[in-house]
Amino acid sequence: MRSPCNLALMLVLLSATLYALSFPPVAAWPLAWVALAPLYAATARVGPARAFGLGVVWTGATAIGVAGFVPGTLAAFFDVPTVLGWVAFAGVLAPIAPLYGSYCAWLARLAQRREATPLHAAAGWGACELLRTSFGPPGGWALLATSQLPGGRLIQSADLGGVYLPGMLLAAVGFAVACGLEPRLRGAGRRTAWAVAAALAAALAYGELRLAQSFGSGESFRVALVQGAEGDARGRAEHRDANLARYLALTRAAAARQPDLVVWPEYAVDFYLREASPHRERLLTALRESRTDLLLGGPHYRPRPSPPRYYNSVFLIREGRFGGRYDKLRPLPFAESNPLQAWLPREVHYSAGERAQPLPARAAPVGAFLCSEAMDPALVRRLARNGARVLANPSNDDWLGGPGPARLELHTAAVRAVENRRPLLRTTPSGWSAIVDPQGRVTQLGDFGRAEVLVGSVRPSDTVTLYQRAGDVPCALLAATTLAATFVPPAWRGRLQRRRTRCVEAS
């Protein structure tokens, strides 16, 4: 007969497996509805201390299932042994694992008191996702509700409370399922299961309504997304001429479709556009006679104050002139910046930008955010609030190592379209490049690893969503008040209950 701890560990590993399978490359999204149920059943079988350990194990197992490619990628990127890639991967998880460990310990304590409910599970889950996203990229990777893309009904409620709201609902559903599996959760949890069913029905009905709506104002315009597929030649000086020629040729091929806006990927050029050079002149000359605006990623620097500051940027070029620039606000730690410079001196590639301002393309203001910034809901919300009517996410997914992780990154960016009800243009050197509508549905999708141009039409939107207005505040308040209420001393709770009873009788 298995011990309770061994069975609990098996349930945790089952939960992590179901969670990982709900994301690409498998993308079995219905599994996300039950993925957390084994975790909740496991925490109810042990005390808070052991539940903390189970939460840490769940975090590690889930991370390996969803992002097991990262250690090898880090080792290749920094040219270090694979074991150091695993050490770095563990370092990324270090601030996240205690969050889920504390969450499981808290639920185990409530289960011991027969007080755990789906509301507690949802509020605690929302708190974990809010906190880990606040750490910055890659904290927003593989949030639970992201599994419901592209264009699912449940994810549509993200325009009310961000990606966290449908994630909290999925956690509540998982807890309700766990109540049927684990007797220790059948007290308060079973009595509130009807509320979960009602909330789920309301969310699905809301999603059906939103999927049938049209978001947009003004005339639609034509866009072209250029995917160069330069592979290992990208960023190497000896291939600079060939890479630029490839992008210009693909752009000329798209010109026959008369696009109003062309978008190249992140770091599509590897030379400084602020400096006069044959490559810059070649680029600007090719665009001088064009009536099409071009968005492209490339490096930038400011020579003063000394030493120079370098930026990962997006440029707007119109008729051979520069019309605007966005500097990446959240450089990816270690890959683009070094947060441990004082202890681990290393060349810092990029500084953080200063303003979340849209680029003034003629067709519509474009809110550009670069690559990993797709994991930052607050940043993209600022762009929409500042006037962006279309979103663009120039990216580089080569480092992800394959089509599965790159597809997950596309889904992550697509949630930003739903939260703000804006069309999204996402272009990468290797794929997946895509045009996404304001409901998170992919309307145009390129092939992975192939040079091509995607051409389609989008309609700018100035819809103001509740998430744009209130941001993370509603979900954060719900999480904070629910968690705080569980720490009210029993004597106080009894006193409050008696006072409520007297008020009801008096009325």
CORKA-V532533 format. One record per residue. N is the residue number from 1. RES is the residue in three letters. SS is DSSP state (a for helix, b for strand, c for the rest). PSI is psi in whole degrees, -180 to 180 (NA if undefined). D_CENTER is the distance of its C-alpha to the mean C-alpha in Angstrom with 2 decimals. Layout:
# CORKA-V532533
((N | RES | SS | PSI | D_CENTER) (N | RES | SS | PSI | D_CENTER))
This chain:
# CORKA-V532533
((1 | MET | c | 130 | 42.48) (2 | ARG | c | 144 | 39.03) (3 | SER | c | 156 | 38.45) (4 | PRO | a | -35 | 35.94) (5 | CYS | a | -41 | 33.84) (6 | ASN | a | -42 | 33.79) (7 | LEU | a | -40 | 32.86) (8 | ALA | a | -41 | 30.08) (9 | LEU | a | -40 | 28.69) (10 | MET | a | -39 | 28.91) (11 | LEU | a | -40 | 27.03) (12 | VAL | a | -45 | 24.20) (13 | LEU | a | -35 | 23.99) (14 | LEU | a | -44 | 24.16) (15 | SER | a | -46 | 21.22) (16 | ALA | a | -39 | 19.10) (17 | THR | a | -46 | 20.34) (18 | LEU | a | -40 | 19.56) (19 | TYR | a | -48 | 15.98) (20 | ALA | a | -38 | 15.49) (21 | LEU | a | -20 | 17.48) (22 | SER | c | -12 | 15.36) (23 | PHE | c | 163 | 12.66) (24 | PRO | c | 149 | 13.76) (25 | PRO | c | -17 | 16.32) (26 | VAL | c | -46 | 18.20) (27 | ALA | c | 42 | 15.81) (28 | ALA | c | 75 | 18.35) (29 | TRP | a | -29 | 16.24) (30 | PRO | a | -24 | 19.30) (31 | LEU | a | -26 | 19.29) (32 | ALA | a | -24 | 16.34) (33 | TRP | a | -24 | 18.93) (34 | VAL | c | 0 | 21.24) (35 | ALA | c | -34 | 19.27) (36 | LEU | c | -11 | 19.70) (37 | ALA | a | -47 | 23.35) (38 | PRO | a | -34 | 24.88) (39 | LEU | a | -44 | 23.14) (40 | TYR | a | -39 | 24.63) (41 | ALA | a | -37 | 27.95) (42 | ALA | a | -43 | 28.02) (43 | THR | a | -29 | 27.51) (44 | ALA | a | -15 | 30.33) (45 | ARG | c | -9 | 32.68) (46 | VAL | c | 171 | 32.65) (47 | GLY | c | 171 | 33.09) (48 | PRO | a | -40 | 30.48) (49 | ALA | a | -47 | 31.08) (50 | ARG | a | -33 | 30.55) (51 | ALA | a | -35 | 27.58) (52 | PHE | a | -46 | 25.92) (53 | GLY | a | -40 | 26.57) (54 | LEU | a | -38 | 25.26) (55 | GLY | a | -38 | 21.92) (56 | VAL | a | -44 | 21.79) (57 | VAL | a | -43 | 22.81) (58 | TRP | a | -41 | 20.21) (59 | THR | a | -47 | 17.41) (60 | GLY | a | -44 | 19.02) (61 | ALA | a | -40 | 19.77) (62 | THR | a | -42 | 16.34) (63 | ALA | a | -41 | 14.87) (64 | ILE | a | -40 | 17.69) (65 | GLY | a | -38 | 17.18) (66 | VAL | a | -36 | 13.54) (67 | ALA | a | 38 | 13.74) (68 | GLY | c | -13 | 17.51) (69 | PHE | c | -17 | 17.66) (70 | VAL | a | -46 | 16.44) (71 | PRO | a | -44 | 19.92) (72 | GLY | a | -38 | 21.73) (73 | THR | a | -44 | 19.40) (74 | LEU | a | -41 | 19.86) (75 | ALA | a | -41 | 23.55) (76 | ALA | a | -40 | 23.92) (77 | PHE | a | -43 | 22.05) (78 | PHE | a | 1 | 24.20) (79 | ASP | c | 55 | 27.22) (80 | VAL | c | 166 | 27.80) (81 | PRO | c | 151 | 28.83) (82 | THR | a | -33 | 26.36) (83 | VAL | a | -34 | 27.29) (84 | LEU | a | -29 | 25.90) (85 | GLY | a | -39 | 22.59) (86 | TRP | a | -36 | 22.61) (87 | VAL | a | -43 | 23.66) (88 | ALA | a | -39 | 20.77) (89 | PHE | a | -42 | 18.37) (90 | ALA | a | -35 | 20.22) (91 | GLY | a | -36 | 19.89) (92 | VAL | a | -37 | 16.09) (93 | LEU | a | -18 | 16.54) (94 | ALA | a | -44 | 19.44) (95 | PRO | a | -14 | 17.91) (96 | ILE | a | -41 | 15.63) (97 | ALA | a | -42 | 18.41) (98 | PRO | a | -26 | 20.75) (99 | LEU | a | -52 | 18.36) (100 | TYR | a | -29 | 18.49) (101 | GLY | a | -45 | 22.09) (102 | SER | a | -39 | 23.04) (103 | TYR | a | -47 | 21.39) (104 | CYS | a | -39 | 23.50) (105 | ALA | a | -41 | 26.55) (106 | TRP | a | -43 | 26.35) (107 | LEU | a | -38 | 26.18) (108 | ALA | a | -39 | 29.06) (109 | ARG | a | -43 | 31.09) (110 | LEU | a | -37 | 30.64) (111 | ALA | a | -37 | 31.56) (112 | GLN | a | -34 | 34.71) (113 | ARG | c | 3 | 35.68) (114 | ARG | c | 37 | 34.93) (115 | GLU | c | -6 | 32.69) (116 | ALA | c | 133 | 29.21) (117 | THR | c | 166 | 27.76) (118 | PRO | a | -31 | 24.64) (119 | LEU | a | -41 | 24.01) (120 | HIS | a | -45 | 24.00) (121 | ALA | a | -43 | 21.61) (122 | ALA | a | -46 | 19.16) (123 | ALA | a | -44 | 19.59) (124 | GLY | a | -39 | 19.26) (125 | TRP | a | -44 | 16.12) (126 | GLY | a | -40 | 14.55) (127 | ALA | a | -42 | 15.98) (128 | CYS | a | -46 | 14.52) (129 | GLU | a | -39 | 10.86) (130 | LEU | a | -45 | 11.68) (131 | LEU | a | -44 | 13.56) (132 | ARG | a | -29 | 11.41) (133 | THR | a | -32 | 8.55) (134 | SER | a | -18 | 11.67) (135 | PHE | c | -14 | 12.62) (136 | GLY | c | 172 | 10.32) (137 | PRO | c | 138 | 8.61) (138 | PRO | c | 30 | 8.46) (139 | GLY | c | -25 | 8.40) (140 | GLY | c | 15 | 4.80) (141 | TRP | c | 133 | 5.40) (142 | ALA | c | 43 | 6.89) (143 | LEU | c | 148 | 6.96) (144 | LEU | a | -47 | 10.16) (145 | ALA | a | -18 | 9.89) (146 | THR | a | -24 | 7.46) (147 | SER | a | -18 | 10.81) (148 | GLN | a | 9 | 12.58) (149 | LEU | c | 163 | 11.69) (150 | PRO | c | 138 | 13.20) (151 | GLY | c | 29 | 15.07) (152 | GLY | c | 164 | 15.99) (153 | ARG | c | -43 | 18.04) (154 | LEU | a | -36 | 16.31) (155 | ILE | a | -16 | 12.90) (156 | GLN | a | -24 | 15.08) (157 | SER | a | -1 | 15.56) (158 | ALA | a | -21 | 12.15) (159 | ASP | a | -5 | 14.34) (160 | LEU | a | -44 | 16.38) (161 | GLY | a | 23 | 14.26) (162 | GLY | a | -176 | 10.59) (163 | VAL | a | -20 | 8.35) (164 | TYR | a | -34 | 10.71) (165 | LEU | a | -54 | 13.82) (166 | PRO | a | -28 | 13.66) (167 | GLY | a | -40 | 12.46) (168 | MET | a | -38 | 15.59) (169 | LEU | a | -40 | 17.66) (170 | LEU | a | -37 | 16.82) (171 | ALA | a | -40 | 17.87) (172 | ALA | a | -40 | 21.01) (173 | VAL | a | -44 | 21.83) (174 | GLY | a | -39 | 21.58) (175 | PHE | a | -39 | 23.90) (176 | ALA | a | -39 | 26.29) (177 | VAL | a | -40 | 26.57) (178 | ALA | a | -31 | 27.25) (179 | CYS | a | -30 | 30.02) (180 | GLY | a | -15 | 31.82) (181 | LEU | a | -31 | 31.61) (182 | GLU | c | 115 | 32.50) (183 | PRO | a | -30 | 35.64) (184 | ARG | a | -13 | 34.57) (185 | LEU | a | 6 | 31.83) (186 | ARG | c | 6 | 34.16) (187 | GLY | c | -100 | 35.50) (188 | ALA | a | -30 | 33.40) (189 | GLY | a | -46 | 30.51) (190 | ARG | a | -35 | 32.66) (191 | ARG | a | -23 | 34.11) (192 | THR | c | 7 | 30.78) (193 | ALA | a | -32 | 29.50) (194 | TRP | a | -35 | 30.81) (195 | ALA | a | -37 | 28.47) (196 | VAL | a | -44 | 25.45) (197 | ALA | a | -41 | 27.03) (198 | ALA | a | -43 | 27.59) (199 | ALA | a | -40 | 24.06) (200 | LEU | a | -44 | 22.70) (201 | ALA | a | -41 | 25.33) (202 | ALA | a | -42 | 24.52) (203 | ALA | a | -41 | 20.78) (204 | LEU | a | -39 | 21.74) (205 | ALA | a | -40 | 24.42) (206 | TYR | a | -42 | 22.16) (207 | GLY | a | -41 | 19.80) (208 | GLU | a | -40 | 22.93) (209 | LEU | a | -46 | 24.06) (210 | ARG | a | -35 | 20.92) (211 | LEU | a | -26 | 20.87) (212 | ALA | a | -9 | 24.47) (213 | GLN | c | 162 | 24.00) (214 | SER | c | 125 | 23.93) (215 | PHE | c | 123 | 21.83) (216 | GLY | c | 159 | 23.38) (217 | SER | c | 143 | 26.39) (218 | GLY | c | -173 | 28.71) (219 | GLU | c | 144 | 29.27) (220 | SER | b | 158 | 26.82) (221 | PHE | b | 161 | 26.79) (222 | ARG | b | 138 | 26.46) (223 | VAL | b | 154 | 23.81) (224 | ALA | b | 126 | 23.94) (225 | LEU | b | 123 | 21.16) (226 | VAL | b | 122 | 22.83) (227 | GLN | b | 109 | 21.75) (228 | GLY | c | -27 | 24.22) (229 | ALA | c | 47 | 23.78) (230 | GLU | c | -14 | 25.66) (231 | GLY | a | -134 | 24.56) (232 | ASP | a | -15 | 26.37) (233 | ALA | a | -13 | 28.21) (234 | ARG | c | 130 | 25.26) (235 | GLY | c | 3 | 26.03) (236 | ARG | c | 128 | 29.54) (237 | ALA | a | -36 | 32.34) (238 | GLU | a | -16 | 34.72) (239 | HIS | a | 9 | 32.43) (240 | ARG | a | -45 | 31.57) (241 | ASP | a | -45 | 34.17) (242 | ALA | a | -40 | 33.14) (243 | ASN | a | -46 | 29.43) (244 | LEU | a | -41 | 30.29) (245 | ALA | a | -39 | 32.86) (246 | ARG | a | -47 | 30.41) (247 | TYR | a | -38 | 27.96) (248 | LEU | a | -38 | 30.95) (249 | ALA | a | -43 | 32.50) (250 | LEU | a | -36 | 29.46) (251 | THR | a | -40 | 29.25) (252 | ARG | a | -37 | 32.98) (253 | ALA | a | -34 | 32.60) (254 | ALA | a | -20 | 30.06) (255 | ALA | a | -28 | 32.50) (256 | ALA | c | -23 | 34.70) (257 | ARG | c | 0 | 32.12) (258 | GLN | c | 58 | 32.29) (259 | PRO | c | 150 | 28.66) (260 | ASP | c | -23 | 28.15) (261 | LEU | b | 130 | 25.06) (262 | VAL | b | 137 | 24.24) (263 | VAL | b | 124 | 20.95) (264 | TRP | c | 164 | 21.05) (265 | PRO | c | 177 | 18.26) (266 | GLU | c | 137 | 17.27) (267 | TYR | c | 39 | 20.49) (268 | ALA | c | -31 | 22.50) (269 | VAL | c | 147 | 25.51) (270 | ASP | c | 18 | 26.33) (271 | PHE | c | 159 | 29.15) (272 | TYR | c | 120 | 29.30) (273 | LEU | c | -15 | 29.72) (274 | ARG | c | -14 | 31.50) (275 | GLU | c | 137 | 34.27) (276 | ALA | c | 131 | 36.97) (277 | SER | c | 160 | 36.99) (278 | PRO | a | -36 | 38.10) (279 | HIS | a | -42 | 34.55) (280 | ARG | a | -44 | 33.52) (281 | GLU | a | -39 | 36.74) (282 | ARG | a | -42 | 36.19) (283 | LEU | a | -51 | 32.76) (284 | LEU | a | -36 | 34.00) (285 | THR | a | -41 | 37.20) (286 | ALA | a | -28 | 35.46) (287 | LEU | a | -8 | 33.50) (288 | ARG | a | -37 | 36.48) (289 | GLU | c | 0 | 38.01) (290 | SER | c | 144 | 34.82) (291 | ARG | c | 9 | 33.88) (292 | THR | c | 134 | 30.26) (293 | ASP | b | 145 | 27.60) (294 | LEU | b | 130 | 25.53) (295 | LEU | b | 128 | 22.12) (296 | LEU | b | 150 | 21.80) (297 | GLY | b | 143 | 20.15) (298 | GLY | b | 169 | 22.60) (299 | PRO | b | 156 | 23.74) (300 | HIS | b | 158 | 25.50) (301 | TYR | b | 156 | 27.62) (302 | ARG | b | 120 | 29.76) (303 | PRO | c | -22 | 33.11) (304 | ARG | c | 147 | 33.89) (305 | PRO | c | 154 | 33.87) (306 | SER | c | 139 | 34.91) (307 | PRO | c | 166 | 33.31) (308 | PRO | c | 150 | 31.13) (309 | ARG | b | 134 | 27.44) (310 | TYR | b | 147 | 25.16) (311 | TYR | b | 148 | 21.95) (312 | ASN | b | 118 | 19.35) (313 | SER | b | 165 | 19.84) (314 | VAL | b | 131 | 19.75) (315 | PHE | b | 144 | 23.25) (316 | LEU | b | 123 | 24.72) (317 | ILE | b | 130 | 28.11) (318 | ARG | b | 119 | 30.61) (319 | GLU | c | 41 | 34.07) (320 | GLY | c | 9 | 34.04) (321 | ARG | b | 156 | 33.08) (322 | PHE | b | 126 | 30.03) (323 | GLY | b | -6 | 28.63) (324 | GLY | b | 166 | 25.75) (325 | ARG | b | 140 | 23.24) (326 | TYR | b | 127 | 19.80) (327 | ASP | b | 133 | 19.30) (328 | LYS | c | 126 | 15.94) (329 | LEU | c | -29 | 15.41) (330 | ARG | c | 77 | 13.21) (331 | PRO | c | 144 | 14.78) (332 | LEU | c | 124 | 13.42) (333 | PRO | b | 138 | 15.84) (334 | PHE | c | -43 | 18.84) (335 | ALA | c | -39 | 17.87) (336 | GLU | c | -18 | 18.20) (337 | SER | b | 168 | 19.63) (338 | ASN | c | 93 | 21.68) (339 | PRO | c | -12 | 21.21) (340 | LEU | c | 34 | 24.25) (341 | GLN | c | -35 | 26.55) (342 | ALA | c | -29 | 29.34) (343 | TRP | c | -32 | 29.54) (344 | LEU | c | 79 | 28.36) (345 | PRO | c | 129 | 29.59) (346 | ARG | c | 149 | 27.85) (347 | GLU | c | 127 | 27.49) (348 | VAL | c | 123 | 24.59) (349 | HIS | c | -54 | 23.20) (350 | TYR | c | 144 | 21.38) (351 | SER | c | 163 | 21.64) (352 | ALA | c | 141 | 19.11) (353 | GLY | c | 180 | 19.74) (354 | GLU | c | -24 | 21.20) (355 | ARG | c | 138 | 20.35) (356 | ALA | c | 72 | 17.53) (357 | GLN | c | 138 | 19.98) (358 | PRO | c | 157 | 19.76) (359 | LEU | b | 133 | 21.90) (360 | PRO | b | 65 | 25.07) (361 | ALA | c | 152 | 25.29) (362 | ARG | c | -36 | 28.34) (363 | ALA | c | -37 | 26.77) (364 | ALA | c | 151 | 24.19) (365 | PRO | b | 131 | 22.30) (366 | VAL | b | 123 | 19.12) (367 | GLY | b | 101 | 16.09) (368 | ALA | b | 134 | 15.02) (369 | PHE | c | 141 | 12.06) (370 | LEU | c | 123 | 12.19) (371 | CYS | a | -107 | 10.28) (372 | SER | a | -14 | 8.09) (373 | GLU | a | -13 | 7.92) (374 | ALA | a | -20 | 5.22) (375 | MET | a | 5 | 3.18) (376 | ASP | c | 88 | 6.12) (377 | PRO | a | -38 | 6.93) (378 | ALA | a | -38 | 10.49) (379 | LEU | a | -47 | 11.06) (380 | VAL | a | -35 | 10.41) (381 | ARG | a | -39 | 12.45) (382 | ARG | a | -41 | 15.11) (383 | LEU | a | -43 | 15.46) (384 | ALA | a | -43 | 16.12) (385 | ARG | a | -29 | 18.48) (386 | ASN | c | 7 | 20.21) (387 | GLY | c | 0 | 21.18) (388 | ALA | c | 130 | 18.73) (389 | ARG | c | -11 | 19.70) (390 | VAL | b | 144 | 17.69) (391 | LEU | b | 145 | 14.31) (392 | ALA | b | 137 | 14.30) (393 | ASN | b | 73 | 11.91) (394 | PRO | b | 129 | 14.52) (395 | SER | b | 169 | 13.24) (396 | ASN | c | 107 | 15.02) (397 | ASP | c | 9 | 14.06) (398 | ASP | a | -39 | 17.58) (399 | TRP | a | -16 | 16.79) (400 | LEU | a | -22 | 14.65) (401 | GLY | c | -1 | 18.05) (402 | GLY | c | 170 | 17.93) (403 | PRO | a | -31 | 16.86) (404 | GLY | a | -57 | 15.13) (405 | PRO | a | -36 | 12.36) (406 | ALA | a | -35 | 12.16) (407 | ARG | a | -38 | 11.89) (408 | LEU | a | -38 | 8.89) (409 | GLU | a | -36 | 7.20) (410 | LEU | a | -45 | 8.85) (411 | HIS | a | -39 | 7.70) (412 | THR | a | -46 | 3.94) (413 | ALA | a | -35 | 5.91) (414 | ALA | a | -29 | 8.36) (415 | VAL | a | -34 | 7.05) (416 | ARG | a | -32 | 7.65) (417 | ALA | a | -41 | 10.99) (418 | VAL | a | -45 | 11.82) (419 | GLU | a | -35 | 11.26) (420 | ASN | a | -3 | 13.52) (421 | ARG | c | 55 | 15.57) (422 | ARG | c | 144 | 15.63) (423 | PRO | b | 151 | 16.07) (424 | LEU | b | 133 | 13.70) (425 | LEU | b | 116 | 15.30) (426 | ARG | b | 120 | 13.51) (427 | THR | b | 138 | 16.02) (428 | THR | b | 161 | 16.26) (429 | PRO | c | -33 | 19.56) (430 | SER | c | -11 | 19.48) (431 | GLY | c | 156 | 17.09) (432 | TRP | c | 118 | 15.34) (433 | SER | c | 144 | 16.22) (434 | ALA | b | 154 | 15.89) (435 | ILE | b | 126 | 16.77) (436 | VAL | b | 135 | 14.76) (437 | ASP | c | 173 | 16.59) (438 | PRO | c | -10 | 15.73) (439 | GLN | c | 4 | 15.58) (440 | GLY | c | 10 | 12.80) (441 | ARG | c | 136 | 15.67) (442 | VAL | b | 113 | 16.09) (443 | THR | b | -25 | 19.52) (444 | GLN | b | 131 | 20.07) (445 | LEU | b | 127 | 18.86) (446 | GLY | c | 171 | 20.44) (447 | ASP | c | 153 | 21.83) (448 | PHE | c | 130 | 20.36) (449 | GLY | c | 15 | 22.48) (450 | ARG | c | 141 | 24.74) (451 | ALA | c | 125 | 25.76) (452 | GLU | b | 175 | 25.62) (453 | VAL | b | 128 | 24.99) (454 | LEU | b | 128 | 23.13) (455 | VAL | b | 132 | 24.96) (456 | GLY | b | -178 | 24.21) (457 | SER | b | 143 | 24.48) (458 | VAL | b | 155 | 22.13) (459 | ARG | b | 122 | 23.26) (460 | PRO | c | 152 | 22.07) (461 | SER | c | 139 | 21.08) (462 | ASP | c | 24 | 21.93) (463 | THR | c | 136 | 20.96) (464 | VAL | c | 114 | 20.35) (465 | THR | c | 162 | 18.20) (466 | LEU | a | -36 | 18.70) (467 | TYR | a | -36 | 15.20) (468 | GLN | a | -40 | 16.17) (469 | ARG | a | -48 | 19.42) (470 | ALA | a | -18 | 18.68) (471 | GLY | c | -139 | 15.09) (472 | ASP | c | 0 | 14.39) (473 | VAL | a | -49 | 18.18) (474 | PRO | a | -47 | 19.12) (475 | CYS | a | -38 | 16.84) (476 | ALA | a | -40 | 17.75) (477 | LEU | a | -44 | 21.40) (478 | LEU | a | -46 | 21.47) (479 | ALA | a | -45 | 20.12) (480 | ALA | a | -45 | 22.50) (481 | THR | a | -38 | 25.54) (482 | THR | a | -44 | 25.21) (483 | LEU | a | -43 | 24.93) (484 | ALA | a | -37 | 27.74) (485 | ALA | a | -28 | 29.99) (486 | THR | c | -12 | 30.11) (487 | PHE | c | 7 | 31.68) (488 | VAL | c | 129 | 34.53) (489 | PRO | c | 145 | 37.78) (490 | PRO | a | -39 | 39.50) (491 | ALA | a | -40 | 42.56) (492 | TRP | a | -40 | 40.62) (493 | ARG | a | -41 | 38.88) (494 | GLY | a | -39 | 42.31) (495 | ARG | a | -42 | 43.74) (496 | LEU | a | -38 | 41.02) (497 | GLN | a | -42 | 41.53) (498 | ARG | a | -36 | 45.29) (499 | ARG | a | -40 | 44.91) (500 | ARG | a | -39 | 42.77) (501 | THR | a | -42 | 45.42) (502 | ARG | a | -39 | 48.23) (503 | CYS | a | -41 | 46.51) (504 | VAL | a | -44 | 46.12) (505 | GLU | a | -39 | 49.77) (506 | ALA | a | -33 | 51.00) (507 | SER | c | NA | 49.35))
